[in-house]
Amino acid sequence: MELPLITSFSPKDWQPYGEFLDADGVKMPSRSYRDFPFIRVESRAWPTLQKIEVHGIEIRERLALFAFSLPKGSYATTFLMNFFTLASGLPIVSGISTEKTDAKEALGLGTLAPTLERFRTVLERREADILSDSAE
C-alpha cells in the first residue's frame, strides 16, 4: 500500500521505477540532487491509498456537488478524475452548468458566502476574464 519515493540513494527504492528510468535514460542515484538543497534525499515511502472523508454528495441535472476532505499532500483532482473526465480552461465543455451554486448550502454544510465575499474582487476579475475570452 506504499511506494518508495525515488529521492534516495537506495537501489531498493528505485526498483519499482526501473523500467521507466531505463526508458528515459535516467541513471540512479542522481548526483544532481546535490544541486537542489530543498530535496530530501532519504529513503521514504508514500501511501498509495489515501483516506477520503466525504461530507456530502448531491447529483443534479448538469451539476454534481461534492464536499470532501483529503490528507495533506493529496490532490482533489486525482479523487475527482475517478468520477469524471476532467477539463479546464475555455471554452467551457458543453453540458457543464455555469449556474452559480452555493455547494455548502446545497449540501447542508453551511454557506460559502463569507469566502465568496472575501475573494469577491478576485472572482469578479476572473469572471470578467472569462467573459472577454468567450467574446473573442
N, C-alpha and C positions, 0 to 999 in steps of 0.2 A: 504494500500500500504506500510505499515511499520510493522515490527515485533519488539517487545521489546527485548532488549538484556537481557540475563539471569543473568548477573552480577549486580544484585541489590538485595536489601532486601525486595522488594515489591512483595507480593503474586500475584498481578495483572500481573506483568512481567513474572512470571513463568508459568502462566496458559496455554499458548499455547504449552508449552513443557511438561506439566504434565504427559501425557501418557508415554512419553519416559523416563522421570526421574523415574517414578514408575517402569517401566520395568527394568531399570538399577540399581534400589535400591538407587538412589541419593536423599538425603533429603535436602530440601532448608529451610532457607538460609544456604549457605555453609560458615561456620565459618573459613574454611581453606583459604578463600580469604585473611585473615589477614597474612598468610604466604607468600603472593605474593604481595609486595607493588606496583608492576608495574600494577596491575589490578585495573581499576577504578570501584569501587563499587558504582554505582548510577543508577538511573532509566534513561534509554536512549532507543530510538527507532532507528532502522536502516531501510533505504528504501529497499524494496524487489525488486523494479524495478529500473534499472539504465539507464540513457540516454546514448546511444552509438552513437558516431559520426562516420559515415562511410565515409572514404575519397575515397575509390575505391575498386572495386572487379573485378577480371578477372578470368574466369574459362578456363583452357586449358586442353588438353589431359594429364591426370595423374598429374595435378597441379592445385591448387586453390590458388590465391593470394588475400589477404585481407589487407587493410590498415584501421585502426580504432583507435579511442581514447576512453578511458573509464575514469570515475571519479576515484579519489584516493580511494583505498580500494576495487576496483573491480578486477576481475580476467579474463584475456583474455581466459584462458582455459574454464571458465564457459560459456562465449559467444560462443566460437568455438564448444563446445560439443553439441550445438543445431543444428549444421550442420553436424558433423562428429562423428564417433566412434573414440575417441582419443586413441592413443597408444604411448608409449615412450620406449626407450631403444633399445637393439639389440636382435635379428636381426630386421632389418627394415621390416615393414609389406610389403608383396608383393603388387605390384601395385602402390606403392608410388615412385614418381620420386626422384632420387638423383641428378638430374641436378642442378647445381648452377645457380641461377637466381637472378638478382638484382630486387627485387619486387618493390622498389620505382620507378626505371626507367621504368619497365613494366607498372606501373600504372600512369605514367606521373607525379610523385611526387618528382622528383629529382633523387638522386643516393645514394646508400649505401656505395660507395667507401670510403669516409673518415672514416666511422665507421668500415668498414672491415679492413682498414689499421691500425687503432688504436688498434684493437684487433687481429691483424694478428698472433702474437705469440700464443695466447690462441687458436685461431681457428686451427692453424697448429697442436698444441698438441692434440686437440680434434679429428681432422681428423686422426692423427697417432693412437690414441686410438681405434677409430672405425675400422681402417684397421687391427690392431693387434687382436681385438676381433673377427672380421669376419674371420680371418685366422685360428683361433683355432677351 
